[in-house]
Amino acid sequence: MNPADLIGEGIRLQRQGALADAAMRYAQVLRLEPTNTEALHRLAQVACLQGQFALGVDYARQALRVDPRRARTHLLLGMALGRLGLPSEALASFDRAVDCAPDLADAHANRGDVLTTLGRQAEAIASYDRALALSPGEVETWCNRGAALHDLRRFDEALVSYDRAIELKSDFAQLHFNRGNALALLGRHAEAIAAYERALAIEPGYLDALQARGAVLLTLKRFDEAIADYERMRALDPHHPRALSELANCYLMTCDWLHAGQIAGALERSLTDGSAIASPFILLGLPMSNAALAQCTARFAALEIPKREPLPRICPVADHGRIRVAYLSADLRDHATAHLAAGLFERHDRSRFEVIGISFGADDGSAMRSRLAGAFDRFYDVASTGDREVAQLLQGLGVDIAVDLKGHTEGARPGILAYRPAPIQVAYLGYPGPLGLDFIDYIIADKIVLPFEQQPFYRERIVHLPDSYQVNDRARPIAACAPSRREEGLPDDAPVFCCFNHNWKITARMFDIWMRLLRAIDGSVLWLFRSNDVACANLRREARLRGVNPDRLVFAPFRAPAEHLARIACADLFLDTLPCNAHTTASDALWAGVPVLTCTGDTFAGRVAASLLHAAGLPQLVTGSLADYEMLALRLATDHALLASMRHQLAQARLSCALFDTARFARHIEATYTTMWQIALNGEGPRSFAVVPTGGGRAA
């Protein structure tokens, strides 16, 4: 057979799936004509179809050496390089394909795909648009265009792409799933659930859709339905890596300790052996060692947070003038983080620091939002801007130190700092634990929450502030009209214990202690925050099982911050939780004049209240064991003079203690930033250090 006939026979065999036989025909051609580019191209195709991408690259390059203008071979080469994990090289091949054949729609579409992989979504959309102009009926291109728009947080536009794709192929489950994700992020929860249900109708075993629908149901506090989705995931895949942790989260949020206990062993084993992953925030509510928490967090980060190609690195410049510090958060609005930190943003020394706010959360139109917008030298709303574009903004602004205030909490966008836009990148305040991210240089803490001995569990270098790591705004208003106990449903003449932590922080072990206290002290009540009605019902049931009248549990609804601070004063003593302490809620109580009793845990999240109490001048309220915690709670509740002295001490120190001295805190964190900057200017890598409590705030 001549070369043309052999190639024709090879193509026929290739279409039939007889790849080995097809390859033999193409090889025969090369024995006759070693530079036959069609045979080399076809051999590259077969190699790729067989998963031998390196061999496919070799054949494609041989063909291109003979004919450098062969557009489809450049396309094939790019696809093979992409499968080998070489996106930059793949992009160069697609660029060459487009140069050779500008009307080759597949080249533009694949170019868009690899640009998305590289995190260059805006450029990807331009490529998709060109591909669709040439071939408007390509469902996959519409789908991928929607995904790129989604990544850029242009969710409404993403929906348009998904809807166009659905018009072309309505039974494509992934399209409905993607559409649901965009709707969920737009807060259109009912529509999101309907989209996930459509995906599941097409593909009943679609695990990602079950997980996503469960997450939206959880947001809506439809716990039974969320649990049903996660149980369905387990039934379909008993080893699904996320099902157990999501179930555990549902049970923690509803204080369903019976069911939480039933899966605790399996969850612990699967987290230990690496077969399960969990959102690090969920892990804070579980009794985990520092080593286990670090390991599980690093695994989550490796699997769930995309790797990004860093932007070109800019070296620190010594004659820079003011140090530019950017704070990044989704919570620059009416949120606990903002209520803690607003005073810091306002008090930064503008002669030495330029302070920039980067907000990627919703603008809630609140008074706090307006205050924050005026607190920064420059304030940027990037809620609808993609991660790479935000990173480019930071780099373009010449940011020296980027401070992430979110960590692994809801609304976090670690993808921004994954591009390495700033010479120094810092984790602070929002998340009390290891981030497991190699692009975060430092974590700001103190000697109580994060002793230097725990450095082996942190990739970030630990930095100690001299008092407490937690900033507080001493200008936080307390409503002038304080409610009476009777108005809050509390007894006038009996001890009131309170805990305004979210209900997921309450464990059976802590509740046992609290119920023993109620049984020991006639008429006493426990005042709790109402996170959700299911948790309230379960806590009342658990009280009854422990011999306590459920009516002695009083649940407080949400109140605006100033009103909430005013009502806290009705309590006698705030009882803290383990393994995750009160954080902002502890500062709330202390600012309102209510003593906080805590027990020091092992992890950062379980040591925060101890840090706050030391900075407030009340270290005697920090216990080292739950037995001591219970004994001291009982003593404080029955020794009225002792409790009164604690309240008096707190009232006297409220405006003079380190915890609420915002100006002092600002000088110390500025010393922290100055030291970080000097280390970078010296050409050193990040290192741990402690700030000395002096006016200038030197580093030790």
C-alpha positions in Angstrom: 0.0 0.0 0.0 1.2 3.5 -0.7 1.5 6.1 2.1 -1.9 7.8 1.3 -3.7 4.4 1.5 -1.9 3.4 4.7 -2.9 6.7 6.3 -6.5 6.2 5.1 -6.5 2.6 6.6 -5.0 4.0 9.8 -7.7 6.6 10.1 -10.4 4.0 9.6 -8.9 1.7 12.3 -8.5 4.7 14.6 -12.2 5.6 14.3 -13.1 2.0 15.1 -11.0 2.2 18.3 -8.2 -0.1 17.1 -5.5 2.3 18.1 -2.6 -0.2 18.1 -3.4 -1.3 14.6 -3.8 2.3 13.4 -0.4 3.2 14.9 1.2 0.3 13.0 -0.2 1.7 9.7 1.2 5.2 10.5 4.5 3.6 11.4 4.6 1.9 8.1 4.2 5.2 6.4 7.2 6.6 8.3 9.3 3.7 7.1 8.5 4.8 3.6 8.5 8.5 4.2 10.3 9.5 7.5 9.1 13.1 7.2 5.5 12.5 6.5 3.8 15.1 8.7 0.3 13.5 8.5 1.6 10.2 9.8 3.6 11.9 12.6 0.5 13.9 13.5 -1.7 10.8 13.5 0.8 8.9 15.7 0.8 11.9 18.1 -3.0 11.6 18.2 -3.0 7.9 18.9 -0.4 8.3 21.6 -2.5 10.9 23.3 -5.6 8.7 23.0 -3.7 6.0 24.7 -2.6 8.3 27.5 1.0 8.4 26.4 1.2 12.2 26.3 5.0 12.5 26.4 5.2 10.3 23.3 2.5 12.4 21.7 4.5 15.5 22.3 7.6 13.9 20.7 5.7 12.9 17.5 4.0 16.3 17.3 7.3 18.1 17.6 8.8 15.9 14.9 5.9 16.9 12.6 6.4 20.6 13.4 10.1 20.5 12.6 9.1 19.5 9.1 6.1 21.8 8.8 6.1 24.6 11.4 2.8 26.1 10.0 0.8 23.0 10.7 -1.9 24.5 12.9 -3.7 21.4 14.1 -0.5 19.8 15.2 0.3 22.9 17.3 -3.2 22.4 18.7 -2.6 18.8 19.5 0.8 19.6 21.0 -0.8 22.1 23.3 -3.4 19.7 24.4 -0.7 17.1 25.2 1.4 19.6 27.1 -1.6 20.6 29.1 -2.3 17.0 30.1 1.4 16.8 31.2 0.8 19.7 33.6 2.8 22.2 31.5 0.2 25.0 31.0 2.6 27.8 30.0 4.1 25.6 27.3 0.7 24.6 26.2 -0.4 28.2 25.9 2.6 28.9 23.6 1.5 26.0 21.3 -2.1 27.3 21.2 -0.8 30.8 20.4 1.2 29.3 17.5 -1.9 27.4 16.3 -3.9 30.6 16.3 -1.2 32.4 14.5 -1.1 29.7 11.8 -4.9 29.4 11.5 -6.8 32.4 13.0 -10.2 30.8 12.3 -9.4 27.5 14.1 -12.1 27.6 16.7 -10.7 24.6 18.7 -7.4 26.5 19.2 -9.2 29.5 20.6 -11.3 27.3 22.9 -8.3 25.3 24.2 -6.4 28.5 24.6 -9.2 29.7 26.9 -9.0 26.5 28.9 -5.3 26.8 29.6 -5.5 30.5 30.4 -8.1 29.5 33.0 -5.7 27.0 34.4 -3.1 29.7 34.7 -5.6 31.9 36.5 -5.9 34.4 33.6 -9.6 34.3 33.3 -10.2 37.6 31.7 -7.9 36.6 28.8 -9.6 33.2 28.7 -13.0 34.8 28.1 -11.7 36.7 25.1 -10.5 33.4 23.7 -13.8 31.7 24.4 -15.6 34.6 22.7 -13.5 34.2 19.6 -14.1 30.5 19.6 -17.8 31.0 19.9 -17.9 33.6 17.2 -16.4 30.9 14.9 -18.4 28.0 16.3 -21.4 29.2 18.3 -22.9 25.7 18.9 -20.1 24.4 21.2 -21.7 23.5 24.5 -18.4 22.9 26.3 -17.0 26.3 25.3 -20.1 28.0 26.6 -19.8 26.0 29.8 -16.1 26.8 30.2 -16.8 30.5 29.5 -19.3 30.5 32.3 -16.8 28.9 34.6 -14.2 31.6 33.8 -16.8 34.3 34.4 -17.7 32.6 37.7 -14.0 32.7 38.7 -14.0 36.4 38.0 -17.1 36.7 40.3 -19.2 37.9 37.4 -21.9 35.5 38.4 -24.8 37.1 36.4 -22.8 36.9 33.2 -21.8 33.3 34.1 -25.5 32.5 34.3 -26.0 33.8 30.7 -23.3 31.5 29.4 -24.7 28.5 31.3 -28.3 29.2 30.1 -27.0 29.4 26.5 -25.3 26.0 26.9 -28.4 24.5 28.5 -30.4 25.7 25.4 -28.0 23.6 23.3 -27.8 20.6 25.6 -30.4 20.6 28.4 -29.4 17.1 29.8 -25.9 18.1 30.7 -25.8 17.7 34.5 -22.6 19.7 35.0 -24.2 22.8 33.4 -27.1 22.7 35.9 -24.6 22.2 38.8 -22.4 25.1 37.7 -25.5 27.2 37.3 -26.5 26.3 40.9 -23.1 27.4 42.2 -23.4 30.8 40.6 -26.9 31.2 42.0 -25.8 30.2 45.4 -23.1 32.9 45.4 -25.6 35.4 44.3 -27.7 34.5 47.4 -30.5 33.2 45.2 -30.8 30.0 47.3 -34.1 28.7 46.1 -33.1 28.9 42.5 -29.7 27.3 43.4 -31.5 24.3 45.0 -33.7 24.0 41.9 -30.6 23.9 39.7 -28.9 21.2 41.8 -32.1 19.2 41.7 -32.2 19.4 37.9 -28.6 18.1 37.9 -29.5 15.3 40.2 -32.6 14.4 38.1 -30.2 13.9 35.1 -27.5 12.2 37.2 -28.9 10.9 40.5 -25.4 9.9 41.7 -23.9 13.4 41.2 -22.0 13.7 44.5 -20.8 17.2 43.9 -24.4 18.4 43.4 -25.5 16.6 46.6 -22.7 18.3 48.5 -23.5 21.7 47.1 -27.2 21.4 47.7 -26.5 20.3 51.3 -24.4 23.4 51.8 -27.2 25.7 50.6 -29.7 23.9 52.8 -27.3 24.3 55.7 -27.1 28.0 55.0 -30.9 28.1 55.1 -30.9 26.1 58.4 -32.8 23.3 56.8 -30.7 20.9 58.7 -32.7 17.7 58.2 -32.6 18.1 54.5 -28.9 18.9 54.5 -28.2 15.8 56.6 -30.2 13.7 54.2 -28.0 14.9 51.3 -24.8 14.1 53.2 -26.2 10.7 54.2 -27.0 10.1 50.5 -23.4 10.9 49.7 -22.2 8.3 52.1 -24.6 5.7 50.8 -23.4 6.3 47.2 -19.7 6.5 48.2 -19.0 5.2 51.7 -15.5 6.6 51.4 -16.4 10.1 50.1 -13.8 12.4 51.6 -16.2 15.2 52.6 -19.4 13.4 53.7 -18.5 12.7 57.2 -17.1 16.1 58.1 -20.1 17.8 56.6 -22.4 15.6 58.6 -20.3 16.4 61.7 -20.8 20.1 61.0 -24.6 19.7 60.8 -24.6 17.8 64.1 -22.3 20.4 65.8 -24.4 23.3 64.6 -27.6 21.7 66.0 -26.0 20.3 69.2 -27.0 16.8 68.2 -24.4 15.1 70.3 -25.9 11.7 69.9 -25.5 11.5 66.2 -22.2 13.4 66.3 -20.9 10.7 68.7 -22.0 7.9 66.4 -19.8 9.2 63.6 -17.0 10.6 65.7 -14.8 7.4 65.6 -15.2 7.0 61.9 -14.4 10.7 61.3 -11.3 10.6 63.5 -10.0 7.5 61.8 -10.6 8.8 58.3 -9.0 12.2 59.1 -6.0 10.4 60.6 -5.5 8.1 57.7 -6.0 10.8 55.1 -9.1 9.3 53.5 -11.2 12.3 54.6 -10.8 16.0 54.4 -12.7 18.7 56.3 -13.0 22.5 56.1 -10.5 23.7 58.7 -13.2 25.8 60.3 -15.1 22.7 61.1 -12.0 21.2 62.7 -11.9 24.0 65.3 -15.0 22.5 66.9 -13.5 19.0 67.2 -11.1 17.9 70.0 -7.9 17.7 67.9 -4.2 18.0 68.7 -2.1 20.6 67.2 -0.3 18.0 65.1 -3.6 16.6 63.7 -5.0 20.0 63.1 -1.9 21.0 61.1 -1.9 17.8 59.1 -5.6 18.0 58.2 -5.4 21.7 57.4 -2.4 21.2 55.1 -4.3 18.3 53.3 -7.3 20.5 52.8 -5.2 23.4 51.4 -3.3 21.1 49.0 -6.6 19.6 47.7 -9.0 22.5 47.8 -7.0 25.6 47.1 -5.8 25.9 43.5 -2.1 26.5 42.8 -1.4 29.7 41.0 1.6 30.9 39.1 3.0 33.9 41.1 3.1 37.3 39.6 6.5 38.6 38.7 8.3 39.2 42.1 9.1 42.7 43.1 11.9 43.1 45.6 11.5 45.3 48.6 12.8 48.9 48.1 14.6 50.6 51.0 13.8 54.2 50.1 10.1 53.5 49.9 8.8 56.1 52.3 5.7 54.9 54.1 5.1 51.2 54.4 2.0 50.3 52.5 -0.2 47.8 54.4 -3.3 46.3 52.8 -6.0 44.6 54.8 -8.0 42.0 52.9 -11.4 40.8 54.1 -14.9 39.9 53.2 -16.0 41.4 56.5 -15.3 45.1 56.0 -19.0 45.7 56.9 -21.3 45.2 59.9 -19.4 42.2 61.2 -17.5 41.1 64.3 -14.1 41.5 62.6 -14.9 45.1 61.6 -16.2 46.0 65.1 -12.9 44.8 66.6 -10.5 46.4 64.1 -12.1 49.6 62.9 -10.3 51.7 65.5 -7.0 50.2 64.5 -7.5 51.2 60.8 -8.2 54.7 62.0 -5.3 55.0 64.4 -2.4 53.9 62.1 0.3 56.4 62.1 -0.1 58.0 58.6 3.4 59.5 58.7 4.8 55.9 58.6 2.1 53.8 57.1 -0.3 54.0 54.2 -3.3 51.8 54.9 -5.4 50.2 52.2 -8.7 48.4 52.5 -9.5 45.5 50.1 -13.1 44.4 50.5 -14.3 41.3 48.7 -17.5 40.9 50.7 -21.0 42.5 50.1 -21.5 46.2 50.7 -24.3 46.0 53.3 -24.8 49.8 53.3 -24.3 49.9 57.1 -22.8 52.7 59.2 -19.8 50.5 59.8 -19.2 50.1 56.1 -19.2 53.9 55.8 -16.9 54.3 58.7 -14.5 51.7 57.3 -14.5 53.3 53.9 -13.3 56.5 55.5 -10.8 54.7 57.8 -8.4 53.7 55.1 -6.2 55.9 52.9 -7.6 54.0 50.0 -10.6 51.6 49.9 -11.3 49.2 47.1 -14.5 47.1 46.6 -13.3 44.0 44.7 -16.3 41.8 45.3 -16.9 41.4 41.6 -13.2 41.2 40.6 -11.3 38.0 40.0 -8.4 36.8 42.2 -5.7 37.5 39.7 -7.0 41.0 39.0 -7.1 41.8 42.7 -3.5 40.5 43.0 -2.5 42.7 40.2 -4.2 45.6 41.9 -2.2 45.0 45.1 1.0 44.7 43.1 0.2 47.8 41.1 -0.5 49.8 44.3 3.0 48.8 45.6 1.6 47.0 48.6 4.5 46.0 50.9 2.5 43.9 53.5 -0.7 42.2 52.6 -2.7 41.2 55.7 -5.4 38.5 55.3 -8.1 38.8 57.9 -10.1 35.7 56.8 -8.0 32.6 56.8 -10.2 29.5 56.4 -13.5 31.2 57.2 -16.6 31.7 55.1 -16.1 34.1 52.2 -12.3 33.7 52.3 -10.4 34.2 49.0 -6.9 32.7 49.5 -6.5 32.6 45.7 -5.7 36.4 45.8 -2.5 36.0 47.9 -1.7 32.7 46.1 -0.4 35.0 43.3 2.2 36.4 45.7 1.3 40.1 45.0 3.1 41.4 48.0 6.7 40.9 49.3 5.3 40.1 52.8 2.0 38.2 53.3 0.4 37.9 56.8 -2.4 36.0 58.5 -4.2 37.9 61.3 -7.3 37.9 63.4 -10.0 36.1 61.3 -8.9 32.5 61.7 -7.3 31.0 64.9 -5.2 28.2 63.5 -2.7 27.1 60.9 -3.4 27.9 57.3 -1.2 25.3 55.7 -0.5 27.7 52.8 3.1 28.2 51.5 2.3 31.8 50.4 1.6 33.1 53.9 4.8 34.3 55.6 3.7 35.2 59.1 0.8 34.7 61.6 0.3 37.4 64.2 -0.4 35.9 67.6 0.8 36.3 71.2 2.7 34.1 73.7 -0.5 32.6 75.2 -2.6 31.7 72.1 0.4 30.5 70.1 3.6 29.8 72.0 6.8 29.5 70.0 7.0 25.8 70.9 4.1 25.3 68.5 6.0 26.6 65.5 6.5 23.0 64.1 2.7 22.9 63.5 2.7 26.2 61.5 4.2 26.9 58.1 3.7 30.6 58.9 6.3 32.1 61.2 4.8 33.0 64.5 5.0 36.6 65.7 4.1 37.6 69.2 2.4 40.9 70.1 3.1 41.9 73.7 -0.4 41.9 75.2 -3.1 40.0 73.4 -3.1 39.3 69.7 -6.8 40.5 69.5 -7.4 44.1 68.6 -10.3 45.9 70.2 -11.9 49.2 69.4 -12.4 51.2 72.6 -14.9 53.4 70.8 -17.4 50.6 70.5 -20.7 52.0 71.7 -23.0 50.4 74.3 -26.6 51.3 74.0 -27.6 53.9 76.7 -30.9 52.2 77.5 -29.9 48.9 79.1 -32.7 46.3 79.4 -33.7 44.8 82.7 -33.3 41.2 83.5 -37.1 40.8 83.4 -37.2 42.2 79.9 -34.6 39.6 78.8 -36.6 36.7 80.4 -34.1 36.3 83.3 -34.6 36.1 87.0 -34.1 39.2 89.1 -32.7 37.4 92.2 -30.7 34.3 91.0 -27.3 33.8 89.3 -27.3 34.2 85.6 -24.6 32.3 83.7 -24.3 33.2 80.1 -22.5 32.0 77.0 -23.1 33.9 73.8 -20.9 31.7 71.7 -22.4 30.1 68.6 -24.1 26.9 69.7 -21.7 24.7 67.7 -19.0 25.5 70.2 -21.0 23.9 73.0 -19.9 20.3 73.6 -21.6 17.6 75.7 -18.6 17.8 78.1 -19.1 21.5 78.7 -22.8 21.1 79.0 -22.4 18.5 81.7 -20.5 21.0 83.8 -23.0 23.7 83.2 -25.9 21.5 84.2 -24.2 20.4 87.4 -23.8 24.1 88.2 -27.5 24.7 87.6 -28.4 21.7 89.8 -26.1 23.0 92.5 -27.4 26.6 92.6 -31.1 27.0 93.1 -32.9 29.3 90.7 -29.8 29.8 88.5 -30.2 30.0 84.7 -28.1 29.6 81.7 -28.4 32.3 79.1 -27.4 31.2 75.6 -27.4 32.7 72.1 -30.1 31.3 69.8 -28.1 30.1 66.8 -31.0 28.1 65.4 -34.2 26.5 66.6 -33.0 23.0 66.2 -30.1 23.6 68.5 -32.3 25.2 71.1 -34.7 22.2 71.1 -31.7 19.8 71.4 -30.2 21.7 74.2 -33.4 21.8 76.1 -33.7 18.0 75.6 -30.2 17.5 76.9 -30.9 19.6 79.9 -33.9 17.4 80.8 -31.8 14.3 80.4 -29.4 15.7 83.0 -32.2 16.4 85.5 -32.5 20.2 84.8 -35.8 21.9 83.9 -35.4 23.0 80.3 -37.0 26.3 81.2 -33.8 27.2 83.0 -32.2 27.6 79.6 -33.0 31.1 78.2 -32.2 31.8 74.6 -31.3 35.2 73.4 -32.1 36.3 69.8 -29.7 38.3 67.6 -29.4 42.0 68.5 -27.5 44.9 66.9 -24.0 45.2 68.5 -24.7 48.2 70.7 -27.9 46.7 72.0 -26.2 43.3 72.5 -23.4 44.9 74.6 -26.0 46.6 76.7 -27.9 43.4 77.5 -24.8 41.3 78.4 -24.6 43.3 81.6 -27.6 41.4 82.9 -25.4 38.3 83.3 -23.3 37.5 86.3 -20.7 35.3 84.7 -19.7 34.3 81.2 -18.9 30.6 80.9 -16.5 29.8 78.1 -16.3 26.7 75.9 -13.7 24.2 74.8 -12.2 23.0 72.5 -13.0 26.4 70.8 -13.1 29.4 73.1 -15.1 32.6 73.0 -13.3 35.1 70.8 -15.2 38.3 70.0 -17.9 37.2 72.4 -15.4 37.1 75.2 -14.3 40.7 74.4 -17.9 41.7 74.2 -18.5 40.4 77.7 -15.4 42.0 79.2 -16.2 45.4 77.5 -19.7 45.2 78.9 -18.3 44.5 82.4 -19.0 40.8 82.8 -16.3 38.5 84.0 -15.4 35.6 81.7 -14.3 32.2 83.1 -12.2 30.1 80.8 -10.2 26.9 80.6 -7.0 27.0 78.5 -7.0 24.5 75.7 -4.2 23.1 73.5 -4.8 24.9 70.2 -4.9 28.5 69.3 -8.7 28.5 69.1 -8.9 27.1 72.7 -6.5 29.7 74.2 -8.0 33.0 73.0 -10.1 33.8 76.1 -7.0 33.2 78.3 -5.1 35.8 76.2 -7.9 38.3 76.5 -8.2 37.8 80.3 -4.5 38.4 80.8 -4.6 41.5 78.8 -7.7 42.7 80.8 -5.9 42.1 84.1 -8.0 39.1 85.2 -5.6 36.1 84.9 -7.2 34.6 88.0 -10.2 33.7 85.8 -8.1 31.4 83.6 -8.1 27.8 84.7 -5.9 24.9 83.6 -8.4 22.1 83.7 -12.1 21.6 83.4 -12.2 20.4 87.0 -10.7 23.7 88.2 -13.1 25.5 85.8 -16.1 23.9 87.4 -14.9 24.5 90.9 -14.2 28.2 90.2 -17.5 28.7 88.5 -19.3 27.3 91.5 -17.3 29.5 93.9 -17.9 32.6 91.9 -21.6 31.9 91.7 -21.9 31.4 95.4 -19.4 33.9 96.8 -21.1 37.1 95.9 -18.3 39.3 97.4 -15.7 37.5 95.2 -17.7 37.9 92.1 -18.5 41.6 92.9 -14.8 42.2 93.4 -14.1 40.8 89.9 -16.7 43.0 88.4 -15.3 46.0 90.2 -11.8 45.2 89.1 -13.0 44.9 85.5 -14.9 48.1 85.7 -11.9 50.0 87.1 -9.5 48.6 84.5 -11.9 48.8 81.5 -10.4 51.9 80.0 -6.8 51.4 81.3 -6.1 47.8 80.6 -4.1 46.7 77.5 -7.0 44.8 76.0 -9.0 47.9 75.2 -6.1 50.3 74.6 -6.5 50.6 70.8 -3.7 53.2 70.5 -1.2 51.0 72.3 -2.2 48.0 70.1 -1.7 50.1 67.0 1.8 51.0 68.0 2.6 47.4 68.7 1.3 46.0 65.4 3.1 48.8 63.6 6.3 47.7 65.2 5.4 44.2 63.9 5.1 45.4 60.4 8.2 47.5 60.6 10.2 44.5 61.8 8.8 42.3 59.0 9.7 45.0 56.5 13.3 45.4 57.8 13.8 41.6 57.7 12.7 41.6 54.0 15.0 44.6 53.2 17.9 42.7 54.8 17.3 39.9 52.3 16.3 37.5 55.0 13.5 35.0 54.9 10.6 35.3 57.3 11.5 34.5 61.0 9.7 34.4 64.3 10.0 37.3 66.6 8.3 39.0 69.6 7.5 42.7 69.9 8.7 44.3 73.1 6.0 46.4 74.9 7.6 49.8 74.6 6.4 53.1 73.1 8.2 52.4 69.8 7.5 48.7 69.9 11.0 47.2 69.2 11.3 43.6 68.0 13.2 41.1 70.1 
